[in-house]
């Protein structure tokens, strides 16, 4: 049971409330805090108007006008002293309009990880201290900080995010806050990212084999996926996928260490193809996706792997085809090809029936003849793992392999000279 003193928005003094005992309360608070951490600060805090400085031309023009006015005053006083009519004052020149303030950083309509409804909640100041949250006995001084920050145009420090991290790390379990810490560790503010990294290192009871924790991580990575379970959601409730940086953290720090994640179909297959082939992927995310693919190939149960083994093999062959024309001296391309061949070897050892036609094996023998040394080693090791499939290969495959093998041996002999 969690208990704490909460200052409610009433005239009564502080009272002791039973805090976050209800599962619905905990889900509500965790979801709201995750939305705040995911959103750019410009989304719920008005941008600070930059101090406008007048251009040099405007300042010079104003000085000239002041000098002209002083000269006219002197001439008028002299004319009056001599009994002459005062000269007509010239109309002052129109002041130049001040330069427009530079626009702040553009905020996407729906930032990664959020939904249209979540953005609307964050943009409305009145909802930052939502009556629903108050009624559920989860009102804390943190909401006062968010609201005051929204009204104070000079508040640009990440106090809200730091407050959230302190709050959740104190009153919630490791499995409940892993998503929050991963988001915070990639925050643009150094103080927030440092705090997120530090809290990730302190996790002692994180269970990556928990079905609920793995489901949270996949949901954060993929966003809302259209399934029968999400059919009741409105389009405005559909969440977008995580950012590329956050996807990379989810893969490397969590999913690639969880056997349950490797056996969660179809989520693991969607995640693999997103990391390897999505239009928005990067070299680093593709590498993280390749590590996760190897993990799934090694630890997923045969019952999980067998129905999708051919799909994974097709994806790996597609990836190798994309790197077929890469520079042989490119280390990233060579690493990706070596990892792909290693993964093919693992699949061949666990699912030899996928390779009985010999097409993949012949392709690997052909590639080994011209591959760089590091990639050639991976191909060689993969072919050793494919030996059970070779024993059951068709006779024509055996006849086709011998000249390729001889050529590969000759290349290796020449490279050793």
C-alpha positions in Angstrom: 0.0 0.0 0.0 1.3 3.4 -1.0 0.4 6.3 1.3 1.4 9.9 1.1 0.3 13.5 1.9 -1.4 15.2 -1.0 -2.3 18.8 -1.1 -5.7 18.9 -2.6 -7.0 22.0 -4.4 -9.3 23.0 -1.5 -9.1 25.3 1.5 -8.5 22.3 3.8 -5.0 21.6 5.2 -2.9 18.7 3.9 -4.6 15.4 4.4 -3.3 11.8 4.4 -4.7 9.8 1.4 -4.3 6.3 0.3 -2.4 6.8 -2.9 -2.5 4.8 -6.1 -4.0 1.6 -4.6 -6.5 1.3 -7.5 -5.1 -0.2 -10.7 -7.1 2.3 -12.8 -5.5 5.2 -10.9 -2.0 3.8 -11.5 -2.7 3.3 -15.3 -4.1 6.8 -15.6 -1.1 8.5 -13.9 1.5 6.4 -15.7 -0.2 7.2 -19.1 -0.4 10.9 -18.4 3.2 11.1 -17.2 4.5 9.2 -20.2 2.6 11.7 -22.5 4.4 14.6 -20.8 7.8 12.9 -21.1 7.2 12.1 -24.8 6.0 15.6 -25.8 8.3 18.5 -26.7 8.1 21.2 -24.0 6.9 23.6 -26.6 3.7 21.6 -26.8 2.4 22.5 -23.3 4.6 25.5 -22.4 4.1 28.7 -24.5 7.3 29.6 -26.2 9.3 32.5 -24.8 9.2 35.6 -27.0 12.8 36.5 -27.7 13.9 39.9 -26.6 13.6 42.1 -29.7 16.6 44.4 -30.5 16.1 47.3 -32.9 18.3 47.1 -36.0 21.1 49.6 -36.3 19.3 51.5 -39.2 16.3 52.1 -36.9 18.6 53.5 -34.1 20.4 55.8 -36.5 17.1 57.0 -37.9 15.8 57.8 -34.4 19.0 59.8 -33.6 18.7 61.8 -36.8 15.1 62.6 -36.0 16.1 63.8 -32.5 18.9 66.0 -33.9 16.5 67.4 -36.5 13.9 68.2 -33.9 16.5 70.0 -31.7 17.7 72.0 -34.7 14.2 73.0 -35.5 13.5 74.1 -31.9 16.7 76.3 -32.0 15.7 77.9 -35.3 12.2 78.5 -34.1 13.5 80.3 -31.0 15.9 82.4 -33.0 13.1 83.4 -35.5 10.9 84.5 -32.6 13.7 86.5 -31.1 14.2 88.4 -34.5 10.5 88.9 -35.0 10.3 86.6 -37.9 7.7 83.8 -38.5 8.7 80.4 -37.1 9.7 77.8 -39.8 7.3 75.0 -40.5 8.5 71.8 -38.9 9.1 68.9 -41.3 7.0 65.8 -40.8 9.0 63.1 -39.0 10.0 60.2 -41.1 8.0 57.0 -40.6 9.7 54.7 -38.2 10.8 51.4 -39.6 8.8 48.4 -38.4 10.7 46.2 -36.0 12.0 42.9 -37.4 9.7 39.9 -36.8 10.7 37.6 -34.0 12.3 34.4 -35.2 10.0 31.5 -35.0 10.6 28.8 -32.5 11.3 25.1 -33.3 8.5 23.5 -35.3 6.5 20.9 -33.3 5.0 18.1 -35.3 1.2 17.9 -35.3 1.4 14.5 -33.6 4.8 13.9 -32.0 6.1 10.3 -31.9 4.4 8.2 -29.3 1.4 10.4 -28.8 -2.1 10.4 -30.1 -4.4 13.3 -31.2 -6.3 13.1 -28.0 -3.1 13.1 -25.9 -1.9 16.2 -27.7 -5.2 17.9 -27.1 -4.9 17.1 -23.4 -1.4 18.5 -23.1 -2.3 21.7 -25.0 -5.3 22.6 -22.8 -4.0 24.2 -19.6 -7.2 23.4 -17.7 -6.6 19.7 -18.3 -3.1 19.8 -16.9 -4.8 19.6 -13.5 -7.5 17.3 -14.8 -10.6 16.9 -12.5 -10.5 13.2 -13.3 -7.1 13.0 -11.7 -8.3 15.0 -8.7 -11.3 12.8 -8.3 -9.1 9.7 -8.3 -7.0 11.1 -5.5 -3.8 11.5 -7.5 -3.5 15.3 -7.4 0.0 16.3 -6.3 2.1 19.4 -6.3 3.6 18.3 -9.6 0.5 19.4 -11.4 0.8 22.8 -9.8 4.3 22.9 -11.3 3.0 22.1 -14.7 0.3 24.7 -14.6 2.5 27.4 -13.2 5.1 26.6 -15.9 2.4 27.0 -18.5 1.6 30.5 -17.2 5.2 31.6 -16.7 6.7 32.5 -20.1 10.2 32.4 -18.7 9.9 28.8 -17.4 12.0 26.8 -19.9 13.8 24.4 -17.5 12.8 20.7 -17.4 11.5 20.8 -13.8 8.3 19.0 -14.8 10.2 16.1 -16.3 12.6 15.8 -13.4 9.7 15.9 -11.0 7.9 13.1 -12.9 11.0 10.9 -12.8 11.4 11.4 -9.0 7.7 10.7 -8.5 7.4 7.5 -10.6 10.7 6.1 -9.4 9.5 6.4 -5.8 5.9 5.1 -6.0 5.9 2.7 -9.0 7.5 -0.7 -9.7 10.4 -1.1 -12.2 8.1 -2.9 -14.7 5.7 0.0 -14.6 8.2 2.8 -15.3 10.6 1.2 -17.7 9.0 3.0 -20.6 9.2 6.3 -18.8 12.9 5.9 -18.1 13.7 4.9 -21.7 12.0 8.0 -22.9 13.7 10.2 -20.4 17.1 8.8 -21.2 16.8 10.1 -24.7 15.5 13.6 -23.7 17.0 16.7 -25.4 17.7 18.2 -21.9 20.9 16.8 -20.5 19.7 16.9 -16.9 16.6 14.8 -17.8 18.6 12.3 -19.9 21.3 12.0 -17.2 18.6 11.3 -14.6 16.9 8.8 -16.9 20.1 6.9 -17.5 20.9 6.9 -13.8 17.5 5.5 -12.9 17.8 2.8 -15.6 21.1 1.7 -13.9 19.4 1.5 -10.5 16.6 -0.9 -11.7 16.9 -4.0 -9.5 13.6 -5.8 -10.0 12.9 -5.2 -13.7 11.4 -8.4 -15.1 11.8 -8.5 -18.9 9.9 -11.8 -19.0 6.8 -10.1 -17.6 4.0 -10.2 -20.2 2.8 -6.8 -19.1 6.2 -5.2 -19.4 6.9 -6.6 -22.8 3.5 -5.5 -24.0 4.2 -2.0 -22.9 7.5 -1.9 -24.7 6.1 -3.3 -27.9 3.2 -0.8 -27.7 5.6 2.1 -27.2 7.8 1.0 -30.1 5.0 0.3 -32.6 2.3 2.7 -31.5 -1.3 1.5 -31.9 -1.6 -1.4 -34.2 -4.9 -2.2 -35.7 -6.0 -5.5 -34.2 -9.3 -6.9 -32.9 -8.2 -5.7 -29.4 -7.9 -2.1 -30.6 -10.9 -2.1 -32.9 -13.0 -0.1 -30.3 -10.6 2.8 -30.3 -11.4 6.0 -32.2 -8.9 7.3 -34.8 -7.9 10.2 -32.5 -6.9 7.6 -29.8 -4.4 5.8 -32.1 -0.8 6.5 -31.0 2.0 7.0 -33.4 5.2 4.9 -33.3 8.2 5.9 -31.2 11.0 8.0 -32.5 14.0 6.4 -34.1 16.2 7.1 -31.1 13.7 5.6 -28.7 13.1 2.5 -30.9 16.9 1.9 -30.8 16.9 2.0 -27.0 13.9 -0.3 -26.7 15.5 -2.9 -28.9 19.0 -2.8 -27.5 18.2 -2.3 -23.8 15.1 -4.4 -23.4 13.6 -6.5 -26.3 17.0 -8.1 -27.3 17.3 -9.4 -23.7 13.8 -10.9 -23.3 12.8 -14.4 -24.3 9.2 -13.5 -23.9 9.7 -10.7 -26.5 11.3 -13.2 -28.9 8.2 -15.4 -28.5 5.6 -12.6 -28.8 4.1 -13.1 -32.2 3.3 -11.1 -34.4 4.9 -8.2 -32.5 8.5 -9.4 -32.9 8.0 -9.9 -36.7 6.5 -6.4 -37.2 9.4 -4.9 -35.1 12.1 -6.8 -37.1 10.8 -5.6 -40.5 10.2 -2.1 -39.2 13.8 -1.8 -38.0 15.3 -3.3 -41.1 13.1 -1.9 -43.9 11.0 1.1 -42.7 11.5 4.2 -44.8 12.4 6.2 -41.7 15.0 3.6 -40.4 18.7 4.6 -40.0 21.9 2.6 -40.0 22.0 2.4 -36.3 18.4 1.3 -36.0 19.0 -1.3 -38.7 22.0 -2.6 -36.7 19.8 -2.8 -33.6 17.1 -4.6 -35.6 19.7 -7.1 -36.9 20.8 -7.8 -33.3 17.2 -8.4 -32.3 16.7 -10.7 -35.4 19.6 -12.8 -34.3 18.2 -12.9 -30.7 14.8 -14.1 -32.0 16.4 -16.7 -34.2 18.4 -18.1 -31.3 15.9 -18.0 -28.4 12.4 -18.2 -29.9 10.7 -21.6 -29.4 10.5 -23.8 -32.5 6.8 -23.6 -32.3 7.0 -19.8 -32.6 9.8 -19.8 -35.2 8.7 -22.5 -37.6 5.6 -20.7 -39.0 7.5 -17.5 -39.7 11.0 -18.9 -40.5 10.5 -18.6 -44.3 9.3 -14.9 -43.9 12.4 -14.1 -41.8 14.7 -15.9 -44.3 13.1 -13.8 -47.1 13.7 -10.6 -45.2 17.4 -11.5 -44.6 17.9 -12.3 -48.3 16.2 -9.0 -49.2 18.6 -7.2 -46.8 21.7 -8.9 -48.4 20.4 -7.9 -51.9 20.2 -4.3 -50.8 23.9 -4.4 -49.7 25.0 -6.4 -52.8 26.5 -3.3 -54.5 27.9 -1.7 -51.3 31.5 -0.7 -51.1 33.6 -3.7 -50.0 35.5 -1.4 -47.7 32.4 0.0 -46.0 32.5 -1.4 -42.4 28.8 -0.8 -41.7 27.7 -2.6 -44.8 30.1 -5.5 -44.1 28.8 -5.7 -40.5 25.2 -5.9 -41.7 26.1 -8.6 -44.2 28.1 -10.6 -41.7 25.2 -10.4 -39.2 22.6 -11.4 -41.8 24.7 -14.5 -42.8 25.1 -15.4 -39.2 21.4 -15.2 -38.7 20.8 -17.4 -41.8 23.1 -20.0 -40.2 21.1 -20.0 -37.0 17.9 -20.4 -38.9 19.5 -23.3 -40.9 20.5 -25.1 -37.8 17.1 -24.8 -36.2 15.0 -25.1 -39.3 16.9 -27.1 -41.9 13.8 -27.8 -43.9 14.0 -24.2 -45.2 17.2 -25.0 -47.1 16.5 -28.3 -48.8 16.1 -26.7 -52.2 19.7 -25.5 -52.1 19.0 -22.0 -53.5 20.2 -20.1 -50.5 23.2 -22.4 -50.0 24.3 -21.9 -53.6 24.0 -18.2 -53.2 26.2 -18.3 -50.1 28.9 -20.3 -51.8 28.9 -17.8 -54.7 29.1 -14.9 -52.3 31.9 -16.5 -50.3 34.2 -16.5 -53.3 34.2 -12.7 -53.6 33.3 -11.5 -50.1 35.7 -9.5 -47.8 37.5 -11.5 -45.2 35.2 -10.6 -42.3 32.0 -11.4 -44.3 33.6 -14.6 -45.7 34.2 -15.8 -42.2 30.6 -15.4 -41.3 29.5 -17.2 -44.5 31.8 -20.0 -43.7 30.4 -20.4 -40.1 26.9 -20.2 -41.5 27.6 -22.9 -44.0 28.9 -25.2 -41.2 25.6 -24.7 -39.4 23.7 -25.5 -42.6 25.5 -28.9 -42.9 22.4 -30.9 -41.8 20.4 -29.2 -44.7 23.3 -30.0 -47.1 23.1 -33.7 -46.3 19.4 -33.7 -47.4 20.0 -31.6 -50.5 19.1 -32.8 -54.0 21.8 -34.4 -56.2 21.9 -31.4 -58.6 22.6 -29.1 -55.7 25.6 -31.2 -54.7 27.0 -31.1 -58.3 26.5 -27.3 -58.4 28.3 -26.8 -55.1 31.6 -28.5 -55.9 32.9 -25.9 -58.5 31.8 -23.1 -56.2 33.5 -24.7 -53.3 36.7 -25.2 -55.3 36.6 -21.5 -56.4 36.2 -20.4 -52.8 39.2 -22.5 -51.7 41.3 -21.1 -54.4 40.4 -17.5 -53.4 41.3 -18.2 -49.8 44.6 -19.8 -50.8 45.5 -16.7 -52.9 44.6 -14.3 -50.1 46.8 -16.2 -47.7 49.9 -15.9 -49.9 
